[in-house]
């Protein structure tokens, strides 16, 4: 019993897109304990798709397809599978109804080409697609052989996998021994430094601990094999506790926590509020904070003071200081934070001013130089200077700036 | 003549890493004009690797392996390939010398396990690894069959590919005919509607035209096969022109253009400026605009008026209207746009107010309801109402809101 992942799409063969679907499905199969030994990528070509099916059925009995379910003529996955197993395609009134409704909701009319998406092999079950028009199928074309098809759009595929495929597979007995992971997240420490601190844990048999780094943060994935999530959590909990103790304030959260969500929870629990003044990040910090539903409870808003006239006009930054010290300076960062805090009447305020590059750097103020201001209760105001380095690109410097601002407030809120 | 990419590594089957190597090699093969119809991922298991080779040699004659060249016992790629073709492994004194030197440079001594990396099949050439200790091979184990092996570390693999594999393949006559693509981008039209409009182009032999959809936008990839980029562009140009004429204003840009960059160029060329007032997007629109280096030429900044007090206080929205009509209304959207335009003295202003969900929706104002305001020269102000639908998540609704705002300004700037 094993599964094979088959990703269909010429765009994968041309390297136009990264195969994130294969990674997602691989992780999901591991979590359910379903063995999986091969992944295959093939283009939108019926003959080659059939050859790939021929090979896959000789070595796996759960075939998971992604891609090629759209309305256009080069979307051939479903009809090719039906053809391979010698089954006719039938139009599903249920799918027609669903697609029609979805188009109506958007004030649009279903086009004839969408009708193609309602054709499924005789005997197959519909794998509903709540967020798109291309449904998948779950089909047992012969005994001991199950076929799933998913659209290539990742968000649609994920939801269909979670809502329909996982319950189906669990019903078949999978997921009795599961691999359950928790991701511990750190900010302000490098991967090798953290790995050295927790080196004793990196060779544990169960749970295992593995470090990952990316976009300025480090994660430790703690994975346990156990009959249930509860049993896995019991194996993970003591290790997690010990790692947190070792890491101290560098640990900030787990799993889907973000610096913004963690700061948000701290503000919510203290009943305090936050505003932001952004120059080089241009709205990114506000975007991160408001990505969290319910952030209106503690986030009032802010000012994107990209041009100096906005720093002076809307935030009350001293024009002489802007002239003399420049917009990228500790004084301006502090005045921006005070300015937005006062005008929006919040407990705390963060400000960011810096040079995100690639242009605009000078000898004394190179690309990557960023000042972050933090204003708090009463007259409290501090600024912090960073050099995020010229090796990093604009997008990364902006990301590091916004995350570091959140991290500064997080540490401040935790140490009072 | 075609190539197959074979990625070896249990970490890929566990979903621990994204298969960026496959994407990189796919792009490189396309650039060289080497046909490539299959990608296979297999774990560090000699029997399964052999089966995969058996299949690959039946359908391709250039086999490109990545991964499994390291010093640990689970790195088996090279010896398994040699075994498959019945060739003995021989120790290369050249590699031993190279590894010894690299360890010495780092002040370390070569371990016995590194000796394994010096074993290559008899008759194979070394594919040098300038930045790591694991070299690859270029080997013709039989006539008309070429095998490349690369380590899985992307930076090492890229350099080895460029410095040794590409010259080798060009020497064999590849790269005389390349595949060159341009991506045409559209906003405001669905994939199936666009495909129907340009249906005559979807079956062209050269260039080919293929539609893709994602994150609210539709793309057409136009790919030409030709002896050079210039020749490919000449094949693409007339088709691109005709498609643009058919699509009209729904076409917004090519390749790396974004709605923000296109709007930016329009503003730059007219010498005009922009400010934003954001509620439910919380800074995302400003973030998109400032992601572009040089945006300070036309983007002044804005106000994140997340809380109603900020809409009234910093933007001058009428508190009675906020009370009576609610923050999510055409009147408030227009007042936000006028407010930020006046205060920041810009030519144009965009505002966004809506319900991004998942909470906060009511019967009359459901999740997904978004008003976008656009203020322009003189007293010009308009608002637009959208329902981005309850099927979409918070992040997607915010993304659609910000992109739609940019698209509205783009259309306005193009039609005066």
HADDOCK unambig.tbl for C-alpha pairs under 7 A between the chains (distance, minus, plus):
assign (segid A and resid 13 and name CA) (segid B and resid 26 and name CA) 5.62 0.50 0.50
assign (segid A and resid 13 and name CA) (segid B and resid 36 and name CA) 6.70 0.50 0.50
assign (segid A and resid 13 and name CA) (segid B and resid 37 and name CA) 6.66 0.50 0.50
assign (segid A and resid 14 and name CA) (segid B and resid 26 and name CA) 5.34 0.50 0.50
assign (segid A and resid 14 and name CA) (segid B and resid 27 and name CA) 5.52 0.50 0.50
assign (segid A and resid 14 and name CA) (segid B and resid 30 and name CA) 6.02 0.50 0.50
assign (segid A and resid 15 and name CA) (segid B and resid 23 and name CA) 4.42 0.50 0.50
assign (segid A and resid 15 and name CA) (segid B and resid 24 and name CA) 6.47 0.50 0.50
assign (segid A and resid 15 and name CA) (segid B and resid 26 and name CA) 4.72 0.50 0.50
assign (segid A and resid 15 and name CA) (segid B and resid 27 and name CA) 4.62 0.50 0.50
assign (segid A and resid 17 and name CA) (segid B and resid 23 and name CA) 6.97 0.50 0.50
assign (segid A and resid 18 and name CA) (segid B and resid 20 and name CA) 6.41 0.50 0.50
assign (segid A and resid 18 and name CA) (segid B and resid 23 and name CA) 5.89 0.50 0.50
assign (segid A and resid 19 and name CA) (segid B and resid 19 and name CA) 6.46 0.50 0.50
assign (segid A and resid 20 and name CA) (segid B and resid 18 and name CA) 6.37 0.50 0.50
assign (segid A and resid 23 and name CA) (segid B and resid 15 and name CA) 4.42 0.50 0.50
assign (segid A and resid 23 and name CA) (segid B and resid 17 and name CA) 6.94 0.50 0.50
assign (segid A and resid 23 and name CA) (segid B and resid 18 and name CA) 5.87 0.50 0.50
assign (segid A and resid 24 and name CA) (segid B and resid 15 and name CA) 6.47 0.50 0.50
assign (segid A and resid 26 and name CA) (segid B and resid 13 and name CA) 5.64 0.50 0.50
assign (segid A and resid 26 and name CA) (segid B and resid 14 and name CA) 5.37 0.50 0.50
assign (segid A and resid 26 and name CA) (segid B and resid 15 and name CA) 4.71 0.50 0.50
assign (segid A and resid 27 and name CA) (segid B and resid 14 and name CA) 5.57 0.50 0.50
assign (segid A and resid 27 and name CA) (segid B and resid 15 and name CA) 4.63 0.50 0.50
assign (segid A and resid 30 and name CA) (segid B and resid 14 and name CA) 6.08 0.50 0.50
assign (segid A and resid 36 and name CA) (segid B and resid 13 and name CA) 6.73 0.50 0.50
assign (segid A and resid 37 and name CA) (segid B and resid 13 and name CA) 6.68 0.50 0.50
assign (segid A and resid 37 and name CA) (segid B and resid 42 and name CA) 5.95 0.50 0.50
assign (segid A and resid 37 and name CA) (segid B and resid 43 and name CA) 6.28 0.50 0.50
assign (segid A and resid 38 and name CA) (segid B and resid 40 and name CA) 6.99 0.50 0.50
assign (segid A and resid 38 and name CA) (segid B and resid 41 and name CA) 5.51 0.50 0.50
assign (segid A and resid 38 and name CA) (segid B and resid 42 and name CA) 5.05 0.50 0.50
assign (segid A and resid 39 and name CA) (segid B and resid 40 and name CA) 5.65 0.50 0.50
assign (segid A and resid 39 and name CA) (segid B and resid 41 and name CA) 4.85 0.50 0.50
assign (segid A and resid 39 and name CA) (segid B and resid 42 and name CA) 6.87 0.50 0.50
assign (segid A and resid 40 and name CA) (segid B and resid 38 and name CA) 6.99 0.50 0.50
assign (segid A and resid 40 and name CA) (segid B and resid 39 and name CA) 5.64 0.50 0.50
assign (segid A and resid 40 and name CA) (segid B and resid 40 and name CA) 4.67 0.50 0.50
assign (segid A and resid 40 and name CA) (segid B and resid 41 and name CA) 6.45 0.50 0.50
assign (segid A and resid 41 and name CA) (segid B and resid 38 and name CA) 5.52 0.50 0.50
assign (segid A and resid 41 and name CA) (segid B and resid 39 and name CA) 4.85 0.50 0.50
assign (segid A and resid 41 and name CA) (segid B and resid 40 and name CA) 6.45 0.50 0.50
assign (segid A and resid 42 and name CA) (segid B and resid 37 and name CA) 5.96 0.50 0.50
assign (segid A and resid 42 and name CA) (segid B and resid 38 and name CA) 5.05 0.50 0.50
assign (segid A and resid 42 and name CA) (segid B and resid 39 and name CA) 6.86 0.50 0.50
assign (segid A and resid 43 and name CA) (segid B and resid 37 and name CA) 6.29 0.50 0.50
assign (segid A and resid 71 and name CA) (segid B and resid 192 and name CA) 6.30 0.50 0.50
assign (segid A and resid 72 and name CA) (segid B and resid 192 and name CA) 6.79 0.50 0.50
assign (segid A and resid 72 and name CA) (segid B and resid 195 and name CA) 7.00 0.50 0.50
assign (segid A and resid 113 and name CA) (segid B and resid 192 and name CA) 6.72 0.50 0.50
assign (segid A and resid 131 and name CA) (segid B and resid 391 and name CA) 5.54 0.50 0.50
assign (segid A and resid 131 and name CA) (segid B and resid 392 and name CA) 6.67 0.50 0.50
assign (segid A and resid 153 and name CA) (segid B and resid 214 and name CA) 6.99 0.50 0.50
assign (segid A and resid 281 and name CA) (segid B and resid 287 and name CA) 6.72 0.50 0.50
assign (segid A and resid 282 and name CA) (segid B and resid 286 and name CA) 5.33 0.50 0.50
assign (segid A and resid 282 and name CA) (segid B and resid 287 and name CA) 5.02 0.50 0.50
assign (segid A and resid 282 and name CA) (segid B and resid 290 and name CA) 5.56 0.50 0.50
assign (segid A and resid 283 and name CA) (segid B and resid 283 and name CA) 3.93 0.50 0.50
assign (segid A and resid 283 and name CA) (segid B and resid 284 and name CA) 5.95 0.50 0.50
assign (segid A and resid 283 and name CA) (segid B and resid 286 and name CA) 4.93 0.50 0.50
assign (segid A and resid 283 and name CA) (segid B and resid 287 and name CA) 4.61 0.50 0.50
assign (segid A and resid 284 and name CA) (segid B and resid 283 and name CA) 5.96 0.50 0.50
assign (segid A and resid 284 and name CA) (segid B and resid 284 and name CA) 6.31 0.50 0.50
assign (segid A and resid 284 and name CA) (segid B and resid 287 and name CA) 4.98 0.50 0.50
assign (segid A and resid 286 and name CA) (segid B and resid 282 and name CA) 5.31 0.50 0.50
assign (segid A and resid 286 and name CA) (segid B and resid 283 and name CA) 4.94 0.50 0.50
assign (segid A and resid 287 and name CA) (segid B and resid 281 and name CA) 6.70 0.50 0.50
assign (segid A and resid 287 and name CA) (segid B and resid 282 and name CA) 5.02 0.50 0.50
assign (segid A and resid 287 and name CA) (segid B and resid 283 and name CA) 4.61 0.50 0.50
assign (segid A and resid 287 and name CA) (segid B and resid 284 and name CA) 4.97 0.50 0.50
assign (segid A and resid 290 and name CA) (segid B and resid 282 and name CA) 5.55 0.50 0.50
assign (segid A and resid 291 and name CA) (segid B and resid 395 and name CA) 6.66 0.50 0.50
assign (segid A and resid 293 and name CA) (segid B and resid 357 and name CA) 6.87 0.50 0.50
assign (segid A and resid 293 and name CA) (segid B and resid 358 and name CA) 6.95 0.50 0.50
assign (segid A and resid 296 and name CA) (segid B and resid 306 and name CA) 6.79 0.50 0.50
assign (segid A and resid 296 and name CA) (segid B and resid 307 and name CA) 6.69 0.50 0.50
assign (segid A and resid 300 and name CA) (segid B and resid 306 and name CA) 5.49 0.50 0.50
assign (segid A and resid 300 and name CA) (segid B and resid 307 and name CA) 4.84 0.50 0.50
assign (segid A and resid 301 and name CA) (segid B and resid 304 and name CA) 4.76 0.50 0.50
assign (segid A and resid 301 and name CA) (segid B and resid 305 and name CA) 5.07 0.50 0.50
assign (segid A and resid 301 and name CA) (segid B and resid 306 and name CA) 4.75 0.50 0.50
assign (segid A and resid 301 and name CA) (segid B and resid 307 and name CA) 6.31 0.50 0.50
assign (segid A and resid 301 and name CA) (segid B and resid 310 and name CA) 6.92 0.50 0.50
assign (segid A and resid 302 and name CA) (segid B and resid 303 and name CA) 5.86 0.50 0.50
assign (segid A and resid 302 and name CA) (segid B and resid 304 and name CA) 4.72 0.50 0.50
assign (segid A and resid 302 and name CA) (segid B and resid 305 and name CA) 6.64 0.50 0.50
assign (segid A and resid 303 and name CA) (segid B and resid 302 and name CA) 5.85 0.50 0.50
assign (segid A and resid 303 and name CA) (segid B and resid 303 and name CA) 4.49 0.50 0.50
assign (segid A and resid 303 and name CA) (segid B and resid 304 and name CA) 5.79 0.50 0.50
assign (segid A and resid 304 and name CA) (segid B and resid 301 and name CA) 4.76 0.50 0.50
assign (segid A and resid 304 and name CA) (segid B and resid 302 and name CA) 4.72 0.50 0.50
assign (segid A and resid 304 and name CA) (segid B and resid 303 and name CA) 5.81 0.50 0.50
assign (segid A and resid 305 and name CA) (segid B and resid 301 and name CA) 5.06 0.50 0.50
assign (segid A and resid 305 and name CA) (segid B and resid 302 and name CA) 6.63 0.50 0.50
assign (segid A and resid 306 and name CA) (segid B and resid 296 and name CA) 6.81 0.50 0.50
assign (segid A and resid 306 and name CA) (segid B and resid 300 and name CA) 5.51 0.50 0.50
assign (segid A and resid 306 and name CA) (segid B and resid 301 and name CA) 4.75 0.50 0.50
assign (segid A and resid 307 and name CA) (segid B and resid 296 and name CA) 6.70 0.50 0.50
assign (segid A and resid 307 and name CA) (segid B and resid 300 and name CA) 4.84 0.50 0.50
assign (segid A and resid 307 and name CA) (segid B and resid 301 and name CA) 6.29 0.50 0.50
assign (segid A and resid 310 and name CA) (segid B and resid 301 and name CA) 6.91 0.50 0.50
assign (segid A and resid 310 and name CA) (segid B and resid 344 and name CA) 6.56 0.50 0.50
assign (segid A and resid 344 and name CA) (segid B and resid 310 and name CA) 6.54 0.50 0.50
assign (segid A and resid 357 and name CA) (segid B and resid 293 and name CA) 6.91 0.50 0.50
assign (segid A and resid 358 and name CA) (segid B and resid 293 and name CA) 6.98 0.50 0.50
assign (segid A and resid 395 and name CA) (segid B and resid 291 and name CA) 6.70 0.50 0.50
